[in-house]
Structure formats: structure tokens, C-alpha cells
Amino acid sequence: MAGRKTSVSFDDATLEILARRAREEGMDRSAYLAELVRRDDLRRRLAVDTATLSAAGHTLERASALTAALIAQRRAAN
């Protein structure tokens, strides 16, 4: 994994959990931790988008239809 080297400290129990889960996914610890950060960021952005749509009065069904239309539009443009 290419990237900037940083240092993060974990307690022994957390480090063992991280190592075990990385092994289960067939990844090294750094790659697994980076994937966790990206997934968490995506979850947070989705939550904000959902809250914004809800506040604007869009139902989940309407938001899903709008998302599908936007995806179809983007695919057609490409």
C-alpha cells in the first residue's frame, strides 16, 4: 500500500483485534485500517446525505428513485 507513513499507537488488545481481522480479510494491518477509515467516512457521508434529503422532505423511496435516475444519467453520459 503506497502512502504517507504515520505512527498510531494501540493498546495490546486493540492491536491483536486489528491483526486478527486483517488476517481474516487477507490484508496487512495498515491496509485493513485504511479500509476501515474509508468505510467509516462513506457511512458518515451517507448519513449526512440521508439527513439532508429527509429534512428536505424526500422519503427514502424518493431518494432511492432520485439516486437511480442520477446513476442512469451518469452512465448514459459516459
N, C-alpha and C positions, 0 to 999 in steps of 0.2 A: 504494500500500500504506500503510495507516494504521498508525501505531505510534510508539513512542518512538524518537527519533533517537539513535544511538550512533555511535561512531567506532571503526573497526577498521583496522589497518594491515596491508598485504600487501606482499611483495616484488614487483618488476615482473613476474616470470614467473608467479607465482600470480595476480596481478591480471589478466593477459592471459588465462590459462586461465579464470578466473571470467567475464570479459567474453565470451569466445568461447562458452562453454557456455550462458550466459544468452541470448545471441543465438540459438543453436541451438534453445533452448526457447521463444523468443519472449517472453522476460521481461527485466525490467531486473535489474541485478546484485543489488540489495537483495532483490527478490522471490525470485530464484533462490537466494541464500544462505539466506534464511529457509526455503525449501522443503527445502534440504539439511539444515538443522538439524532440522526436523520429521521428515524421513525417518530421519535417524540416531537420533533419540530413539525413534521407533517400532521400529526394528530392535533397539535395546538393550532396550526393554521386552519385545519378543517373545523375545529371547534369555533374559532373566531368567525369563519365564513358562515357557519350554520347559525350562529347567534345573530349575525348581521342580517341574513336572509329572514330569520324568524322575526326580528324587530321590524323589518320592512313589510311584514305581513305575508310572506311567502310560506306556504306549507311545505312539508318535506316532499310531498308528491310533486308540487310545482317546482321546487328546487331541483328535483331529480330530472324532471322533464326539461327544464332550462339547461341543466348540465349536459344532458344527452344531446340537445339541439346545438349547443356550443361545440361539443366534441365533433358532431357530424359536420358542422360548418367548417371547423378547422381541417378535418380530414378531406373535405371536398376541395378546400383551397390548396391543399398540398397535392 
